[in-house]
Amino acid sequence: MAHSPEFLKIVNASKARIRETDIAGADEILRKDPQAVLIDVREDCEWEVERVQGAIHIGKGVIERDIEKLVPDKSKTLLLYCGGGFRSALAADALQQMGYRNVISIDGGIKAFKEAGKEMEGGSVRTS
């Protein structure tokens, strides 16, 4: 997907302020910290088609509104993913501004999970 220069500008500014990891790094974090929360920030329609097994859904459009109800502990490790890693970077930046101290965006998003052969779930079950 071709992104506009202004969108890429704000994504790159966010990426400069946040932590990112790849799939191997995300696996390691989830292995070491079973309390870490894997969050899919994609749109509802994307979530309903498929998602990474074990993820919860809080769309980027509502994450700032809903995160404190779903994850009140601001020290908890939050691993965010989207389609490719741009929206999750923007969401991670916003959560850090809200005081969340251990937020990590997964570079490559669901595409990278699928390329790594990770198990996907599908259907219309939602958690938010």
FIKOLZA-1660 file (N, C-alpha, C; in steps of 0.1 Angstrom, whole numbers, plus 5000, padded with zeros to 4 digits):
% residues 128
   i   px   py   pz ch aa at
   1 5008 4988 5000  A  M  N
   1 5000 5000 5000  A  M CA
   1 5009 5012 5000  A  M  C
   2 5006 5022 4991  A  A  N
   2 5013 5034 4991  A  A CA
   2 5007 5044 5001  A  A  C
   3 5016 5049 5010  A  H  N
   3 5011 5058 5020  A  H CA
   3 5015 5073 5017  A  H  C
   4 5007 5082 5021  A  S  N
   4 5010 5096 5018  A  S CA
   4 5022 5101 5026  A  S  C
   5 5029 5111 5020  A  P  N
   5 5041 5116 5027  A  P CA
   5 5038 5121 5041  A  P  C
   6 5026 5128 5043  A  E  N
   6 5023 5133 5056  A  E CA
   6 5020 5122 5066  A  E  C
   7 5013 5112 5062  A  F  N
   7 5011 5100 5071  A  F CA
   7 5024 5094 5075  A  F  C
   8 5033 5092 5065  A  L  N
   8 5046 5086 5068  A  L CA
   8 5054 5095 5078  A  L  C
   9 5053 5108 5076  A  K  N
   9 5060 5118 5085  A  K CA
   9 5055 5116 5100  A  K  C
  10 5042 5115 5102  A  I  N
  10 5038 5113 5116  A  I CA
  10 5041 5099 5121  A  I  C
  11 5041 5089 5112  A  V  N
  11 5045 5076 5117  A  V CA
  11 5060 5076 5121  A  V  C
  12 5068 5081 5112  A  N  N
  12 5082 5081 5115  A  N CA
  12 5085 5089 5128  A  N  C
  13 5078 5100 5131  A  A  N
  13 5080 5108 5143  A  A CA
  13 5076 5099 5155  A  A  C
  14 5065 5092 5154  A  S  N
  14 5061 5082 5164  A  S CA
  14 5071 5071 5166  A  S  C
  15 5076 5066 5156  A  K  N
  15 5086 5055 5157  A  K CA
  15 5099 5059 5164  A  K  C
  16 5102 5072 5163  A  A  N
  16 5114 5077 5169  A  A CA
  16 5112 5078 5185  A  A  C
  17 5099 5078 5189  A  R  N
  17 5096 5079 5203  A  R CA
  17 5093 5066 5210  A  R  C
  18 5091 5056 5203  A  I  N
  18 5085 5043 5208  A  I CA
  18 5096 5032 5207  A  I  C
  19 5092 5021 5214  A  R  N
  19 5100 5008 5212  A  R CA
  19 5093 5000 5201  A  R  C
  20 5101 4993 5193  A  E  N
  20 5096 4984 5183  A  E CA
  20 5103 4971 5185  A  E  C
  21 5097 4960 5180  A  T  N
  21 5103 4947 5180  A  T CA
  21 5098 4940 5167  A  T  C
  22 5105 4929 5164  A  D  N
  22 5101 4921 5153  A  D CA
  22 5094 4909 5159  A  D  C
  23 5090 4899 5150  A  I  N
  23 5082 4888 5155  A  I CA
  23 5090 4880 5165  A  I  C
  24 5103 4877 5162  A  A  N
  24 5111 4870 5171  A  A CA
  24 5112 4877 5185  A  A  C
  25 5113 4890 5185  A  G  N
  25 5114 4897 5197  A  G CA
  25 5101 4896 5205  A  G  C
  26 5090 4897 5198  A  A  N
  26 5076 4896 5204  A  A CA
  26 5074 4882 5210  A  A  C
  27 5079 4872 5203  A  D  N
  27 5078 4858 5208  A  D CA
  27 5086 4857 5221  A  D  C
  28 5097 4863 5222  A  E  N
  28 5106 4863 5234  A  E CA
  28 5099 4870 5245  A  E  C
  29 5094 4882 5242  A  I  N
  29 5087 4889 5253  A  I CA
  29 5075 4881 5258  A  I  C
  30 5067 4876 5249  A  L  N
  30 5055 4868 5254  A  L CA
  30 5059 4856 5262  A  L  C
  31 5071 4850 5258  A  R  N
  31 5075 4838 5265  A  R CA
  31 5080 4842 5279  A  R  C
  32 5088 4853 5280  A  K  N
  32 5093 4857 5293  A  K CA
  32 5083 4863 5302  A  K  C
  33 5072 4869 5296  A  D  N
  33 5062 4877 5304  A  D CA
  33 5048 4872 5300  A  D  C
  34 5044 4861 5307  A  P  N
  34 5031 4856 5303  A  P CA
  34 5019 4865 5306  A  P  C
  35 5022 4876 5314  A  Q  N
  35 5011 4886 5316  A  Q CA
  35 5011 4897 5306  A  Q  C
  36 5020 4897 5296  A  A  N
  36 5020 4907 5285  A  A CA
  36 5007 4905 5277  A  A  C
  37 5003 4916 5272  A  V  N
  37 4990 4917 5265  A  V CA
  37 4993 4920 5250  A  V  C
  38 4989 4910 5241  A  L  N
  38 4990 4912 5227  A  L CA
  38 4977 4919 5222  A  L  C
  39 4979 4931 5216  A  I  N
  39 4967 4939 5212  A  I CA
  39 4967 4941 5197  A  I  C
  40 4956 4938 5191  A  D  N
  40 4954 4940 5176  A  D CA
  40 4947 4954 5176  A  D  C
  41 4953 4963 5169  A  V  N
  41 4947 4977 5168  A  V CA
  41 4941 4980 5155  A  V  C
  42 4939 4969 5147  A  R  N
  42 4933 4971 5133  A  R CA
  42 4918 4974 5134  A  R  C
  43 4912 4977 5123  A  E  N
  43 4898 4980 5122  A  E CA
  43 4890 4967 5126  A  E  C
  44 4878 4969 5130  A  D  N
  44 4869 4958 5133  A  D CA
  44 4868 4948 5122  A  D  C
  45 4866 4953 5110  A  C  N
  45 4864 4944 5098  A  C CA
  45 4877 4936 5096  A  C  C
  46 4889 4941 5098  A  E  N
  46 4901 4933 5097  A  E CA
  46 4902 4922 5108  A  E  C
  47 4899 4926 5120  A  W  N
  47 4899 4917 5131  A  W CA
  47 4889 4905 5129  A  W  C
  48 4878 4908 5124  A  E  N
  48 4868 4898 5122  A  E CA
  48 4872 4887 5111  A  E  C
  49 4880 4891 5102  A  V  N
  49 4885 4882 5091  A  V CA
  49 4896 4872 5097  A  V  C
  50 4906 4878 5104  A  E  N
  50 4916 4870 5110  A  E CA
  50 4924 4878 5120  A  E  C
  51 4930 4871 5129  A  R  N
  51 4938 4877 5139  A  R CA
  51 4948 4867 5145  A  R  C
  52 4958 4873 5151  A  V  N
  52 4969 4864 5158  A  V CA
  52 4962 4857 5170  A  V  C
  53 4965 4844 5171  A  Q  N
  53 4959 4837 5182  A  Q CA
  53 4964 4843 5195  A  Q  C
  54 4954 4845 5204  A  G  N
  54 4957 4850 5217  A  G CA
  54 4956 4865 5219  A  G  C
  55 4954 4872 5207  A  A  N
  55 4953 4887 5208  A  A CA
  55 4940 4891 5213  A  A  C
  56 4939 4903 5218  A  I  N
  56 4927 4910 5221  A  I CA
  56 4925 4921 5211  A  I  C
  57 4913 4926 5210  A  H  N
  57 4911 4937 5200  A  H CA
  57 4907 4950 5207  A  H  C
  58 4915 4960 5204  A  I  N
  58 4912 4974 5207  A  I CA
  58 4916 4982 5195  A  I  C
  59 4907 4986 5187  A  G  N
  59 4910 4993 5175  A  G CA
  59 4917 5006 5177  A  G  C
  60 4926 5010 5168  A  K  N
  60 4933 5023 5170  A  K CA
  60 4924 5035 5172  A  K  C
  61 4912 5034 5166  A  G  N
  61 4903 5045 5167  A  G CA
  61 4897 5047 5181  A  G  C
  62 4898 5037 5189  A  V  N
  62 4892 5038 5203  A  V CA
  62 4901 5034 5214  A  V  C
  63 4914 5031 5211  A  I  N
  63 4923 5026 5221  A  I CA
  63 4925 5036 5232  A  I  C
  64 4926 5049 5229  A  E  N
  64 4928 5058 5240  A  E CA
  64 4916 5059 5249  A  E  C
  65 4904 5057 5244  A  R  N
  65 4892 5057 5251  A  R CA
  65 4890 5045 5260  A  R  C
  66 4894 5033 5255  A  D  N
  66 4891 5021 5261  A  D CA
  66 4902 5014 5269  A  D  C
  67 4915 5018 5267  A  I  N
  67 4926 5010 5272  A  I CA
  67 4926 5010 5287  A  I  C
  68 4922 5021 5294  A  E  N
  68 4923 5021 5309  A  E CA
  68 4913 5011 5315  A  E  C
  69 4901 5009 5308  A  K  N
  69 4892 4999 5313  A  K CA
  69 4897 4985 5311  A  K  C
  70 4903 4982 5300  A  L  N
  70 4907 4969 5297  A  L CA
  70 4921 4965 5303  A  L  C
  71 4930 4975 5304  A  V  N
  71 4943 4973 5309  A  V CA
  71 4946 4985 5318  A  V  C
  72 4941 4984 5331  A  P  N
  72 4944 4996 5340  A  P CA
  72 4958 4997 5345  A  P  C
  73 4966 4986 5345  A  D  N
  73 4979 4986 5350  A  D CA
  73 4989 4992 5340  A  D  C
  74 4993 5004 5342  A  K  N
  74 5002 5011 5332  A  K CA
  74 5016 5006 5331  A  K  C
  75 5019 4997 5340  A  S  N
  75 5033 4991 5339  A  S CA
  75 5033 4977 5331  A  S  C
  76 5021 4972 5328  A  K  N
  76 5020 4960 5321  A  K CA
  76 5026 4961 5307  A  K  C
  77 5032 4950 5302  A  T  N
  77 5037 4950 5289  A  T CA
  77 5026 4949 5278  A  T  C
  78 5026 4958 5269  A  L  N
  78 5016 4958 5258  A  L CA
  78 5023 4957 5245  A  L  C
  79 5020 4947 5238  A  L  N
  79 5025 4944 5224  A  L CA
  79 5014 4947 5214  A  L  C
  80 5016 4957 5206  A  L  N
  80 5006 4962 5196  A  L CA
  80 5010 4958 5182  A  L  C
  81 5000 4953 5175  A  Y  N
  81 5002 4951 5160  A  Y CA
  81 4990 4956 5152  A  Y  C
  82 4993 4958 5140  A  C  N
  82 4983 4962 5130  A  C CA
  82 4986 4954 5117  A  C  C
  83 4983 4960 5106  A  G  N
  83 4986 4953 5093  A  G CA
  83 5000 4952 5090  A  G  C
  84 5008 4963 5092  A  G  N
  84 5022 4963 5088  A  G CA
  84 5031 4970 5098  A  G  C
  85 5026 4977 5108  A  G  N
  85 5034 4983 5118  A  G CA
  85 5033 4998 5119  A  G  C
  86 5025 5004 5111  A  F  N
  86 5024 5019 5111  A  F CA
  86 5013 5023 5121  A  F  C
  87 5001 5018 5121  A  R  N
  87 4991 5022 5130  A  R CA
  87 4994 5018 5144  A  R  C
  88 5001 5006 5146  A  S  N
  88 5005 5002 5159  A  S CA
  88 5016 5012 5165  A  S  C
  89 5024 5017 5157  A  A  N
  89 5034 5027 5161  A  A CA
  89 5027 5040 5166  A  A  C
  90 5017 5044 5159  A  L  N
  90 5009 5056 5163  A  L CA
  90 5002 5053 5176  A  L  C
  91 4996 5042 5177  A  A  N
  91 4989 5038 5189  A  A CA
  91 4998 5037 5201  A  A  C
  92 5010 5031 5199  A  A  N
  92 5020 5030 5210  A  A CA
  92 5024 5044 5215  A  A  C
  93 5026 5053 5206  A  D  N
  93 5030 5066 5209  A  D CA
  93 5019 5073 5218  A  D  C
  94 5006 5071 5214  A  A  N
  94 4995 5077 5222  A  A CA
  94 4995 5071 5236  A  A  C
  95 4996 5057 5237  A  L  N
  95 4996 5051 5250  A  L CA
  95 5007 5055 5259  A  L  C
  96 5019 5057 5253  A  Q  N
  96 5030 5063 5261  A  Q CA
  96 5026 5077 5267  A  Q  C
  97 5020 5085 5258  A  Q  N
  97 5016 5098 5263  A  Q CA
  97 5006 5097 5274  A  Q  C
  98 4998 5086 5275  A  M  N
  98 4988 5084 5285  A  M CA
  98 4995 5078 5298  A  M  C
  99 5007 5075 5298  A  G  N
  99 5014 5070 5309  A  G CA
  99 5018 5055 5309  A  G  C
 100 5014 5048 5299  A  Y  N
 100 5018 5034 5298  A  Y CA
 100 5033 5034 5295  A  Y  C
 101 5040 5025 5304  A  R  N
 101 5054 5026 5304  A  R CA
 101 5061 5015 5296  A  R  C
 102 5054 5005 5292  A  N  N
 102 5060 4993 5286  A  N CA
 102 5052 4989 5273  A  N  C
 103 5052 4998 5264  A  V  N
 103 5044 4996 5251  A  V CA
 103 5054 4994 5240  A  V  C
 104 5051 4983 5232  A  I  N
 104 5060 4979 5221  A  I CA
 104 5052 4977 5209  A  I  C
 105 5055 4983 5198  A  S  N
 105 5049 4981 5185  A  S CA
 105 5056 4970 5178  A  S  C
 106 5049 4961 5171  A  I  N
 106 5055 4950 5164  A  I CA
 106 5056 4954 5149  A  I  C
 107 5068 4955 5145  A  D  N
 107 5071 4959 5131  A  D CA
 107 5067 4948 5122  A  D  C
 108 5061 4951 5111  A  G  N
 108 5056 4941 5102  A  G CA
 108 5042 4937 5104  A  G  C
 109 5037 4939 5116  A  G  N
 109 5023 4936 5119  A  G CA
 109 5018 4922 5116  A  G  C
 110 5006 4920 5113  A  I  N
 110 5000 4907 5110  A  I CA
 110 5006 4900 5098  A  I  C
 111 5011 4908 5089  A  K  N
 111 5018 4903 5077  A  K CA
 111 5030 4895 5081  A  K  C
 112 5038 4901 5091  A  A  N
 112 5050 4894 5096  A  A CA
 112 5046 4882 5104  A  A  C
 113 5036 4882 5111  A  F  N
 113 5031 4870 5119  A  F CA
 113 5028 4859 5109  A  F  C
 114 5021 4862 5099  A  K  N
 114 5017 4852 5089  A  K CA
 114 5029 4846 5082  A  K  C
 115 5038 4855 5078  A  E  N
 115 5051 4851 5071  A  E CA
 115 5059 4842 5080  A  E  C
 116 5058 4844 5093  A  A  N
 116 5065 4835 5103  A  A CA
 116 5058 4822 5106  A  A  C
 117 5046 4821 5100  A  G  N
 117 5039 4808 5102  A  G CA
 117 5031 4808 5115  A  G  C
 118 5028 4819 5121  A  K  N
 118 5021 4820 5134  A  K CA
 118 5006 4816 5131  A  K  C
 119 5000 4810 5141  A  E  N
 119 4987 4805 5140  A  E CA
 119 4977 4817 5141  A  E  C
 120 4967 4817 5132  A  M  N
 120 4957 4827 5131  A  M CA
 120 4944 4822 5136  A  M  C
 121 4935 4831 5141  A  E  N
 121 4922 4828 5144  A  E CA
 121 4913 4835 5134  A  E  C
 122 4901 4831 5133  A  G  N
 122 4892 4838 5124  A  G CA
 122 4878 4838 5130  A  G  C
 123 4868 4843 5122  A  G  N
 123 4855 4843 5127  A  G CA
 123 4851 4857 5132  A  G  C
 124 4840 4858 5139  A  S  N
 124 4835 4871 5143  A  S CA
 124 4835 4873 5158  A  S  C
 125 4842 4865 5166  A  V  N
 125 4843 4867 5180  A  V CA
 125 4851 4879 5183  A  V  C
 126 4846 4888 5192  A  R  N
 126 4853 4900 5195  A  R CA
 126 4854 4902 5210  A  R  C
 127 4865 4909 5214  A  T  N
 127 4867 4912 5228  A  T CA
 127 4864 4926 5232  A  T  C
 128 4861 4934 5222  A  S  N
 128 4858 4948 5226  A  S CA
 128 4847 4953 5217  A  S  C
% end
